[in-house]
């Protein structure tokens, strides 16, 4: 394998599947055959509604959940079958920032202890002092004043708590971070501050992000490429600009149309509605997952899974209607 | 007020609400003025902790009785001061003439009662003379109105999805045909496609029933799509108010409103960085002496730190900021800036 950063993706998944076994032998298809590539220094945005499997995908990639089938390649190495001990050095390179800054942090540790925790576990530095110094440096980097070092998480607001999570994820000098809805719990003005921070850090350290969110305007802002998920399947993937300028899949179009725009001139335009709700991911039948809600559905849609076809360079769509024409 | 024809369904004047505990006094609402015209929808916008929900609870007199206290002000609902009403009188107002939809449909429904029973409860309470058949008819009609099959009235909340539950809550709120509907972030817990369905439904029902509405939200997109008037709230004060046109198309804005708009990533324009407001909302236990927004404001002047600014008015557009009181003073002599 070539050792060239330009051609070897930092992270690649091949037909990645995660099924959850339910009582009575049925399967919940959370992630159902995802192929994706993330290059160093780039951001892949993953969007979809609740229950589409986007968070499960993030966790499966990090092997926090054991994949059912498929492959995960990190820097060209297949880590799918790695044992826990073999996984440990790899974990340094791949970190996660969680959605809820209130529940992902140990409330009985002070800020500096939380940030240093991973460095102690991985024995990154020789002495405690060196580790704490490093942690203080991380606090500067994420814009947390050093006077908070001995504060406890409950003394800080949501935005600052989220920054503790970011500093902790950065503490092991990772190459790849899964950001699982990192700004959804925050107010818009704080959300914007933290988005800027994440982008600055990426520029500085050359990290790759997988940015999981349900908020399309956020994902457009931060991503290079965007993947739209629906019930465990990827329905469309394109560069950020291309996806918003030229959405192809009926679901992507509906999703874009459903966002209320802060523009009063559009107010008399009706929201373009998609009927019904997301169907159950348990024991899914073959065929396009969106077919039951799709206005353009033809009988073929519910017979066989549509192929993922490149309609224009770097723009992939899984839809019979789009690809048939 | 009572002599003239009542044009405003709700009028709040100089409302002040605190939460008092043994440790501290939280100044949640600090001199709030708000009016909702009959049949109009007012969008109340602001971030967490701005006092939006406290305002809504004050209107219904549902503030936590131990800590919450209304210090001063008047709330006129249809010409009558609500704050002077007894608890007994309030019970015939709540759910009947003013009703409220809460943010989280999962927690505002009773899990051990069927949705039909829960809607019937509200109807029965306010219409004690109705027969069982009439009540059942009303329940079926309300469910129909929000797009749920009346045959599902025997189902329990857990059998419904999030969007459906919010529809049930809205059905319940509308079951007594209230004059004022308070919707506290009605779609925040929902996905965008479901949000679009619920918003469209709210819009249609409002237009059909002629209900006035107070729409509490932090999403400027929702405001632009549903509201006639807008009030921007910050630290318990309305810092800018006007018609939707004033807020979205006007050229003069409070610096906080500008910051709020800049914080939203724009879907149409590609920008590299967002331009957010720095800092955080002031601690409500220790508010600044001058303008509440001054510590975060780019246009801060000396006077901003000393005294609360008055209201600058231009037609329907009101801004509480010194930037404009000065400008107005220069251009239009004779405008009484201190009239408040």
Interface residues (C-beta under 8 A of the other chain):
Chain A: X49 X50 X157 X159 X187 X188 X189 X190 X191 X192 X193 X195 X196 X199 X214 X216 X217 X218 X220 X221 X241 X244 X254 X255 X256 X257 X258 X259 X260 X261 X262 X263 X264 X265 X266 X267 X270 X271 X272 X273 X274 X277 X278
Chain B: X47 X48 X161 X163 X164 X191 X192 X193 X194 X195 X196 X197 X199 X200 X218 X219 X220 X221 X222 X223 X224 X225 X226 X244 X245 X248 X249 X259 X260 X261 X262 X263 X264 X265 X266 X267 X270 X271 X272 X273 X274 X275 X276 X277 X278 X280
